[in-house]
């Protein structure tokens, strides 16, 4: 009987401090560094982005063509040709026509 009593006392002496320490740890609150217990709560997270599923084209359907309006300036090739012709008509030498045509076409 004394042997069982010693076992019970040994278990109680080991469990009692553990239970007391556990109850103390529950009462503590974890406060991050730089904060106080009076700090306001952090703001809520932003809403999740809206995800839209793209339209899947069908096999038997032709793709839609978007018509692009042509530029009123004309193409770059047309502008270079016109500027070179203007430079030749003005009597510029071939060495001067290239710089004139670049400046003229990029206006």
N, CA, C and O atoms as a GROMACS GRO file, in nm:
protein
  428
    1UNK      N    1   0.082  -0.120   0.000
    1UNK     CA    2   0.000   0.000   0.000
    1UNK      C    3   0.086   0.125   0.000
    1UNK      O    4   0.054   0.222  -0.069
    2UNK      N    5   0.191   0.124   0.073
    2UNK     CA    6   0.278   0.242   0.077
    2UNK      C    7   0.344   0.267  -0.058
    2UNK      O    8   0.376   0.379  -0.096
    3UNK      N    9   0.363   0.159  -0.126
    3UNK     CA   10   0.424   0.174  -0.258
    3UNK      C   11   0.327   0.246  -0.353
    3UNK      O   12   0.369   0.335  -0.427
    4UNK      N   13   0.201   0.210  -0.351
    4UNK     CA   14   0.100   0.277  -0.434
    4UNK      C   15   0.082   0.422  -0.390
    4UNK      O   16   0.063   0.511  -0.474
    5UNK      N   17   0.088   0.445  -0.263
    5UNK     CA   18   0.075   0.580  -0.212
    5UNK      C   19   0.191   0.668  -0.257
    5UNK      O   20   0.171   0.785  -0.289
    6UNK      N   21   0.310   0.612  -0.260
    6UNK     CA   22   0.426   0.686  -0.308
    6UNK      C   23   0.412   0.720  -0.457
    6UNK      O   24   0.448   0.830  -0.501
    7UNK      N   25   0.360   0.627  -0.533
    7UNK     CA   26   0.339   0.653  -0.677
    7UNK      C   27   0.239   0.765  -0.698
    7UNK      O   28   0.259   0.852  -0.783
    8UNK      N   29   0.133   0.763  -0.622
    8UNK     CA   30   0.029   0.867  -0.634
    8UNK      C   31   0.087   1.003  -0.594
    8UNK      O   32   0.063   1.103  -0.662
    9UNK      N   33   0.162   1.007  -0.484
    9UNK     CA   34   0.223   1.133  -0.442
    9UNK      C   35   0.324   1.184  -0.545
    9UNK      O   36   0.330   1.304  -0.571
   10UNK      N   37   0.401   1.095  -0.602
   10UNK     CA   38   0.499   1.134  -0.703
   10UNK      C   39   0.430   1.191  -0.826
   10UNK      O   40   0.473   1.293  -0.880
   11UNK      N   41   0.325   1.127  -0.871
   11UNK     CA   42   0.250   1.176  -0.988
   11UNK      C   43   0.186   1.310  -0.956
   11UNK      O   44   0.187   1.400  -1.040
   12UNK      N   45   0.131   1.326  -0.836
   12UNK     CA   46   0.067   1.452  -0.799
   12UNK      C   47   0.169   1.565  -0.791
   12UNK      O   48   0.141   1.677  -0.834
   13UNK      N   49   0.287   1.536  -0.736
   13UNK     CA   50   0.388   1.642  -0.726
   13UNK      C   51   0.441   1.681  -0.863
   13UNK      O   52   0.488   1.793  -0.882
   14UNK      N   53   0.434   1.590  -0.958
   14UNK     CA   54   0.480   1.624  -1.093
   14UNK      C   55   0.370   1.695  -1.172
   14UNK      O   56   0.399   1.786  -1.250
   15UNK      N   57   0.246   1.657  -1.152
   15UNK     CA   58   0.136   1.715  -1.231
   15UNK      C   59   0.091   1.850  -1.178
   15UNK      O   60   0.050   1.935  -1.257
   16UNK      N   61   0.098   1.872  -1.050
   16UNK     CA   62   0.049   1.996  -0.991
   16UNK      C   63   0.122   2.120  -1.047
   16UNK      O   64   0.054   2.215  -1.087
   17UNK      N   65   0.255   2.123  -1.052
   17UNK     CA   66   0.321   2.241  -1.110
   17UNK      C   67   0.290   2.258  -1.260
   17UNK      O   68   0.282   2.371  -1.309
   18UNK      N   69   0.274   2.149  -1.330
   18UNK     CA   70   0.242   2.158  -1.473
   18UNK      C   71   0.103   2.220  -1.494
   18UNK      O   72   0.084   2.303  -1.583
   19UNK      N   73   0.009   2.180  -1.413
   19UNK     CA   74  -0.126   2.236  -1.424
   19UNK      C   75  -0.126   2.384  -1.387
   19UNK      O   76  -0.194   2.464  -1.452
   20UNK      N   77  -0.050   2.421  -1.284
   20UNK     CA   78  -0.045   2.561  -1.241
   20UNK      C   79   0.021   2.647  -1.348
   20UNK      O   80  -0.026   2.758  -1.375
   21UNK      N   81   0.127   2.598  -1.410
   21UNK     CA   82   0.195   2.674  -1.515
   21UNK      C   83   0.107   2.686  -1.638
   21UNK      O   84   0.108   2.789  -1.706
   22UNK      N   85   0.030   2.583  -1.667
   22UNK     CA   86  -0.059   2.588  -1.783
   22UNK      C   87  -0.168   2.691  -1.767
   22UNK      O   88  -0.205   2.758  -1.863
   23UNK      N   89  -0.222   2.704  -1.647
   23UNK     CA   90  -0.328   2.803  -1.624
   23UNK      C   91  -0.272   2.944  -1.630
   23UNK      O   92  -0.344   3.036  -1.670
   24UNK      N   93  -0.147   2.965  -1.591
   24UNK     CA   94  -0.086   3.097  -1.599
   24UNK      C   95  -0.061   3.136  -1.745
   24UNK      O   96  -0.079   3.252  -1.781
   25UNK      N   97  -0.021   3.041  -1.827
   25UNK     CA   98   0.009   3.071  -1.967
   25UNK      C   99  -0.118   3.106  -2.044
   25UNK      O  100  -0.111   3.183  -2.140
   26UNK      N  101  -0.230   3.053  -2.004
   26UNK     CA  102  -0.356   3.084  -2.072
   26UNK      C  103  -0.396   3.229  -2.047
   26UNK      O  104  -0.456   3.293  -2.133
   27UNK      N  105  -0.363   3.281  -1.928
   27UNK     CA  106  -0.403   3.416  -1.893
   27UNK      C  107  -0.321   3.521  -1.967
   27UNK      O  108  -0.362   3.637  -1.973
   28UNK      N  109  -0.206   3.485  -2.022
   28UNK     CA  110  -0.122   3.581  -2.093
   28UNK      C  111  -0.172   3.600  -2.235
   28UNK      O  112  -0.223   3.508  -2.298
   29UNK      N  113  -0.157   3.723  -2.285
   29UNK     CA  114  -0.194   3.750  -2.423
   29UNK      C  115  -0.068   3.786  -2.501
   29UNK      O  116   0.024   3.847  -2.447
   30UNK      N  117  -0.065   3.747  -2.626
   30UNK     CA  118   0.052   3.773  -2.710
   30UNK      C  119   0.032   3.906  -2.782
   30UNK      O  120  -0.057   3.918  -2.866
   31UNK      N  121   0.114   4.005  -2.750
   31UNK     CA  122   0.107   4.137  -2.813
   31UNK      C  123   0.232   4.153  -2.899
   31UNK      O  124   0.343   4.140  -2.847
   32UNK      N  125   0.218   4.182  -3.029
   32UNK     CA  126   0.335   4.198  -3.115
   32UNK      C  127   0.421   4.316  -3.068
   32UNK      O  128   0.371   4.407  -3.003
   33UNK      N  129   0.550   4.315  -3.101
   33UNK     CA  130   0.638   4.424  -3.061
   33UNK      C  131   0.593   4.557  -3.121
   33UNK      O  132   0.553   4.562  -3.237
   34UNK      N  133   0.598   4.663  -3.042
   34UNK     CA  134   0.560   4.796  -3.089
   34UNK      C  135   0.411   4.824  -3.075
   34UNK      O  136   0.368   4.937  -3.101
   35UNK      N  137   0.333   4.728  -3.035
   35UNK     CA  138   0.188   4.747  -3.019
   35UNK      C  139   0.156   4.759  -2.870
   35UNK      O  140   0.237   4.724  -2.784
   36UNK      N  141   0.039   4.807  -2.842
   36UNK     CA  142  -0.010   4.806  -2.705
   36UNK      C  143  -0.145   4.735  -2.705
   36UNK      O  144  -0.202   4.706  -2.810
   37UNK      N  145  -0.194   4.707  -2.586
   37UNK     CA  146  -0.324   4.640  -2.577
   37UNK      C  147  -0.438   4.731  -2.617
   37UNK      O  148  -0.551   4.686  -2.636
   38UNK      N  149  -0.408   4.861  -2.631
   38UNK     CA  150  -0.512   4.957  -2.669
   38UNK      C  151  -0.508   4.991  -2.818
   38UNK      O  152  -0.586   5.076  -2.862
   39UNK      N  153  -0.422   4.928  -2.896
   39UNK     CA  154  -0.414   4.953  -3.040
   39UNK      C  155  -0.544   4.907  -3.106
   39UNK      O  156  -0.602   4.807  -3.065
   40UNK      N  157  -0.589   4.979  -3.210
   40UNK     CA  158  -0.710   4.933  -3.280
   40UNK      C  159  -0.679   4.806  -3.358
   40UNK      O  160  -0.563   4.780  -3.390
   41UNK      N  161  -0.779   4.729  -3.389
   41UNK     CA  162  -0.755   4.606  -3.465
   41UNK      C  163  -0.711   4.640  -3.607
   41UNK      O  164  -0.743   4.748  -3.657
   42UNK      N  165  -0.639   4.551  -3.673
   42UNK     CA  166  -0.596   4.578  -3.810
   42UNK      C  167  -0.717   4.586  -3.903
   42UNK      O  168  -0.821   4.527  -3.875
   43UNK      N  169  -0.702   4.658  -4.016
   43UNK     CA  170  -0.815   4.669  -4.108
   43UNK      C  171  -0.846   4.534  -4.172
   43UNK      O  172  -0.760   4.446  -4.177
   44UNK      N  173  -0.968   4.518  -4.222
   44UNK     CA  174  -1.002   4.390  -4.285
   44UNK      C  175  -0.926   4.375  -4.417
   44UNK      O  176  -0.887   4.476  -4.476
   45UNK      N  177  -0.904   4.255  -4.464
   45UNK     CA  178  -0.833   4.236  -4.590
   45UNK      C  179  -0.915   4.290  -4.707
   45UNK      O  180  -1.037   4.296  -4.699
   46UNK      N  181  -0.847   4.330  -4.816
   46UNK     CA  182  -0.921   4.383  -4.931
   46UNK      C  183  -1.005   4.272  -4.995
   46UNK      O  184  -0.975   4.154  -4.978
   47UNK      N  185  -1.108   4.310  -5.069
   47UNK     CA  186  -1.191   4.206  -5.133
   47UNK      C  187  -1.111   4.132  -5.240
   47UNK      O  188  -1.019   4.187  -5.300
   48UNK      N  189  -1.147   4.009  -5.260
   48UNK     CA  190  -1.076   3.930  -5.361
   48UNK      C  191  -1.111   3.982  -5.501
   48UNK      O  192  -1.220   4.034  -5.522
   49UNK      N  193  -1.017   3.968  -5.597
   49UNK     CA  194  -1.043   4.019  -5.731
   49UNK      C  195  -1.152   3.939  -5.801
   49UNK      O  196  -1.171   3.820  -5.776
   50UNK      N  197  -1.224   4.008  -5.888
   50UNK     CA  198  -1.331   3.942  -5.964
   50UNK      C  199  -1.268   3.871  -6.083
   50UNK      O  200  -1.198   3.933  -6.163
   51UNK      N  201  -1.292   3.742  -6.094
   51UNK     CA  202  -1.235   3.662  -6.201
   51UNK      C  203  -1.346   3.633  -6.302
   51UNK      O  204  -1.450   3.577  -6.268
   52UNK      N  205  -1.320   3.673  -6.426
   52UNK     CA  206  -1.418   3.649  -6.533
   52UNK      C  207  -1.361   3.546  -6.629
   52UNK      O  208  -1.243   3.550  -6.663
   53UNK      N  209  -1.445   3.456  -6.672
   53UNK     CA  210  -1.405   3.354  -6.767
   53UNK      C  211  -1.413   3.412  -6.907
   53UNK      O  212  -1.516   3.468  -6.944
   54UNK      N  213  -1.305   3.402  -6.988
   54UNK     CA  214  -1.310   3.457  -7.124
   54UNK      C  215  -1.404   3.375  -7.213
   54UNK      O  216  -1.430   3.258  -7.188
   55UNK      N  217  -1.452   3.440  -7.316
   55UNK     CA  218  -1.541   3.374  -7.411
   55UNK      C  219  -1.458   3.283  -7.500
   55UNK      O  220  -1.358   3.326  -7.557
   56UNK      N  221  -1.499   3.159  -7.511
   56UNK     CA  222  -1.426   3.062  -7.592
   56UNK      C  223  -1.486   3.063  -7.732
   56UNK      O  224  -1.607   3.044  -7.747
   57UNK      N  225  -1.403   3.085  -7.837
   57UNK     CA  226  -1.459   3.085  -7.974
   57UNK      C  227  -1.502   2.944  -8.014
   57UNK      O  228  -1.449   2.844  -7.966
   58UNK      N  229  -1.600   2.939  -8.103
   58UNK     CA  230  -1.651   2.810  -8.151
   58UNK      C  231  -1.581   2.776  -8.282
   58UNK      O  232  -1.536   2.863  -8.356
   59UNK      N  233  -1.574   2.646  -8.310
   59UNK     CA  234  -1.503   2.601  -8.429
   59UNK      C  235  -1.569   2.645  -8.559
   59UNK      O  236  -1.500   2.684  -8.653
   60UNK      N  237  -1.701   2.640  -8.566
   60UNK     CA  238  -1.770   2.670  -8.691
   60UNK      C  239  -1.800   2.819  -8.707
   60UNK      O  240  -1.860   2.859  -8.806
   61UNK      N  241  -1.761   2.900  -8.612
   61UNK     CA  242  -1.789   3.044  -8.617
   61UNK      C  243  -1.664   3.119  -8.664
   61UNK      O  244  -1.555   3.099  -8.611
   62UNK      N  245  -1.682   3.205  -8.762
   62UNK     CA  246  -1.570   3.285  -8.811
   62UNK      C  247  -1.536   3.394  -8.709
   62UNK      O  248  -1.625   3.448  -8.644
   63UNK      N  249  -1.408   3.425  -8.697
   63UNK     CA  250  -1.372   3.531  -8.602
   63UNK      C  251  -1.422   3.667  -8.650
   63UNK      O  252  -1.431   3.692  -8.770
   64UNK      N  253  -1.453   3.752  -8.555
   64UNK     CA  254  -1.501   3.886  -8.590
   64UNK      C  255  -1.384   3.972  -8.634
   64UNK      O  256  -1.280   3.975  -8.568
   65UNK      N  257  -1.401   4.039  -8.742
   65UNK     CA  258  -1.297   4.128  -8.795
   65UNK      C  259  -1.328   4.270  -8.751
   65UNK      O  260  -1.438   4.320  -8.771
   66UNK      N  261  -1.231   4.333  -8.692
   66UNK     CA  262  -1.248   4.474  -8.658
   66UNK      C  263  -1.181   4.556  -8.768
   66UNK      O  264  -1.065   4.534  -8.804
   67UNK      N  265  -1.256   4.649  -8.818
   67UNK     CA  266  -1.204   4.730  -8.928
   67UNK      C  267  -1.134   4.853  -8.871
   67UNK      O  268  -1.191   4.928  -8.792
   68UNK      N  269  -1.010   4.871  -8.913
   68UNK     CA  270  -0.930   4.984  -8.867
   68UNK      C  271  -0.941   5.094  -8.972
   68UNK      O  272  -0.924   5.070  -9.092
   69UNK      N  273  -0.971   5.213  -8.925
   69UNK     CA  274  -0.980   5.326  -9.016
   69UNK      C  275  -0.840   5.366  -9.062
   69UNK      O  276  -0.750   5.380  -8.978
   70UNK      N  277  -0.819   5.384  -9.191
   70UNK     CA  278  -0.686   5.424  -9.238
   70UNK      C  279  -0.651   5.564  -9.187
   70UNK      O  280  -0.738   5.648  -9.164
   71UNK      N  281  -0.523   5.586  -9.169
   71UNK     CA  282  -0.475   5.714  -9.120
   71UNK      C  283  -0.491   5.820  -9.228
   71UNK      O  284  -0.474   5.794  -9.346
   72UNK      N  285  -0.524   5.941  -9.184
   72UNK     CA  286  -0.538   6.050  -9.281
   72UNK      C  287  -0.402   6.095  -9.333
   72UNK      O  288  -0.394   6.162  -9.436
   73UNK      N  289  -0.294   6.059  -9.263
   73UNK     CA  290  -0.160   6.097  -9.306
   73UNK      C  291  -0.109   6.005  -9.416
   73UNK      O  292  -0.016   6.043  -9.488
   74UNK      N  293  -0.166   5.887  -9.431
   74UNK     CA  294  -0.115   5.791  -9.527
   74UNK      C  295  -0.009   5.704  -9.462
   74UNK      O  296   0.028   5.727  -9.346
   75UNK      N  297   0.040   5.606  -9.535
   75UNK     CA  298   0.141   5.518  -9.478
   75UNK      C  299   0.277   5.587  -9.476
   75UNK      O  300   0.296   5.688  -9.544
   76UNK      N  301   0.369   5.534  -9.399
   76UNK     CA  302   0.502   5.594  -9.389
   76UNK      C  303   0.572   5.589  -9.524
   76UNK      O  304   0.642   5.683  -9.562
   77UNK      N  305   0.554   5.480  -9.596
   77UNK     CA  306   0.616   5.466  -9.729
   77UNK      C  307   0.563   5.573  -9.825
   77UNK      O  308   0.640   5.631  -9.901
   78UNK      N  309   0.432   5.598  -9.820
   78UNK     CA  310   0.375   5.701  -9.908
   78UNK      C  311   0.429   5.838  -9.871
   78UNK      O  312   0.457   5.920  -9.959
   79UNK      N  313   0.444   5.866  -9.742
   79UNK     CA  314   0.494   5.997  -9.700
   79UNK      C  315   0.640   6.016  -9.740
   79UNK      O  316   0.678   6.125  -9.784
   80UNK      N  317   0.723   5.910  -9.727
   80UNK     CA  318   0.863   5.919  -9.769
   80UNK      C  319   0.872   5.945  -9.919
   80UNK      O  320   0.950   6.030  -9.963
   81UNK      N  321   0.792   5.873  -9.997
   81UNK     CA  322   0.794   5.891 -10.142
   81UNK      C  323   0.754   6.033 -10.179
   81UNK      O  324   0.819   6.097 -10.262
   82UNK      N  325   0.648   6.082 -10.117
   82UNK     CA  326   0.604   6.219 -10.147
   82UNK      C  327   0.710   6.321 -10.108
   82UNK      O  328   0.734   6.417 -10.182
   83UNK      N  329   0.775   6.302  -9.992
   83UNK     CA  330   0.877   6.395  -9.946
   83UNK      C  331   1.001   6.391 -10.036
   83UNK      O  332   1.061   6.494 -10.064
   84UNK      N  333   1.039   6.271 -10.082
   84UNK     CA  334   1.153   6.261 -10.174
   84UNK      C  335   1.123   6.330 -10.306
   84UNK      O  336   1.209   6.396 -10.363
   85UNK      N  337   1.001   6.314 -10.353
   85UNK     CA  338   0.963   6.380 -10.478
   85UNK      C  339   0.961   6.531 -10.461
   85UNK      O  340   1.004   6.605 -10.550
   86UNK      N  341   0.912   6.578 -10.346
   86UNK     CA  342   0.912   6.723 -10.320
   86UNK      C  343   1.055   6.776 -10.312
   86UNK      O  344   1.084   6.885 -10.362
   87UNK      N  345   1.144   6.698 -10.248
   87UNK     CA  346   1.284   6.741 -10.237
   87UNK      C  347   1.351   6.746 -10.373
   87UNK      O  348   1.428   6.837 -10.401
   88UNK      N  349   1.321   6.647 -10.460
   88UNK     CA  350   1.378   6.648 -10.596
   88UNK      C  351   1.324   6.764 -10.677
   88UNK      O  352   1.397   6.827 -10.754
   89UNK      N  353   1.195   6.793 -10.660
   89UNK     CA  354   1.135   6.904 -10.736
   89UNK      C  355   1.190   7.038 -10.688
   89UNK      O  356   1.196   7.134 -10.764
   90UNK      N  357   1.232   7.044 -10.560
   90UNK     CA  358   1.288   7.169 -10.507
   90UNK      C  359   1.434   7.185 -10.544
   90UNK      O  360   1.493   7.289 -10.516
   91UNK      N  361   1.495   7.083 -10.605
   91UNK     CA  362   1.633   7.094 -10.651
   91UNK      C  363   1.736   7.056 -10.546
   91UNK      O  364   1.852   7.095 -10.559
   92UNK      N  365   1.698   6.983 -10.443
   92UNK     CA  366   1.796   6.940 -10.342
   92UNK      C  367   1.884   6.828 -10.397
   92UNK      O  368   1.838   6.743 -10.472
   93UNK      N  369   2.011   6.831 -10.357
   93UNK     CA  370   2.104   6.725 -10.399
   93UNK      C  371   2.066   6.595 -10.329
   93UNK      O  372   1.998   6.599 -10.226
   94UNK      N  373   2.107   6.478 -10.382
   94UNK     CA  374   2.071   6.350 -10.321
   94UNK      C  375   2.117   6.337 -10.176
   94UNK      O  376   2.048   6.273 -10.096
   95UNK      N  377   2.231   6.395 -10.138
   95UNK     CA  378   2.279   6.389 -10.001
   95UNK      C  379   2.191   6.466  -9.903
   95UNK      O  380   2.185   6.432  -9.785
   96UNK      N  381   2.123   6.568  -9.952
   96UNK     CA  382   2.036   6.649  -9.866
   96UNK      C  383   1.892   6.597  -9.863
   96UNK      O  384   1.815   6.629  -9.772
   97UNK      N  385   1.857   6.515  -9.965
   97UNK     CA  386   1.718   6.465  -9.972
   97UNK      C  387   1.685   6.371  -9.857
   97UNK      O  388   1.572   6.368  -9.809
   98UNK      N  389   1.786   6.292  -9.812
   98UNK     CA  390   1.756   6.195  -9.706
   98UNK      C  391   1.718   6.264  -9.575
   98UNK      O  392   1.622   6.224  -9.510
   99UNK      N  393   1.793   6.366  -9.535
   99UNK     CA  394   1.759   6.434  -9.410
   99UNK      C  395   1.628   6.511  -9.423
   99UNK      O  396   1.550   6.519  -9.328
  100UNK      N  397   1.603   6.569  -9.543
  100UNK     CA  398   1.477   6.640  -9.564
  100UNK      C  399   1.359   6.542  -9.560
  100UNK      O  400   1.256   6.572  -9.499
  101UNK      N  401   1.374   6.426  -9.624
  101UNK     CA  402   1.263   6.331  -9.629
  101UNK      C  403   1.232   6.274  -9.490
  101UNK      O  404   1.116   6.253  -9.457
  102UNK      N  405   1.334   6.249  -9.407
  102UNK     CA  406   1.310   6.200  -9.271
  102UNK      C  407   1.234   6.304  -9.189
  102UNK      O  408   1.137   6.272  -9.120
  103UNK      N  409   1.279   6.429  -9.197
  103UNK     CA  410   1.214   6.535  -9.121
  103UNK      C  411   1.072   6.558  -9.172
  103UNK      O  412   0.980   6.583  -9.094
  104UNK      N  413   1.055   6.551  -9.304
  104UNK     CA  414   0.924   6.576  -9.365
  104UNK      C  415   0.826   6.463  -9.331
  104UNK      O  416   0.710   6.491  -9.300
  105UNK      N  417   0.869   6.336  -9.336
  105UNK     CA  418   0.779   6.223  -9.315
  105UNK      C  419   0.738   6.209  -9.169
  105UNK      O  420   0.629   6.158  -9.142
  106UNK      N  421   0.820   6.252  -9.075
  106UNK     CA  422   0.790   6.238  -8.932
  106UNK      C  423   0.710   6.352  -8.876
  106UNK      O  424   0.684   6.354  -8.756
  107UNK      N  425   0.669   6.447  -8.958
  107UNK     CA  426   0.589   6.560  -8.909
  107UNK      C  427   0.445   6.517  -8.887
  107UNK      O  428   0.362   6.598  -8.846
   0.00000   0.00000   0.00000
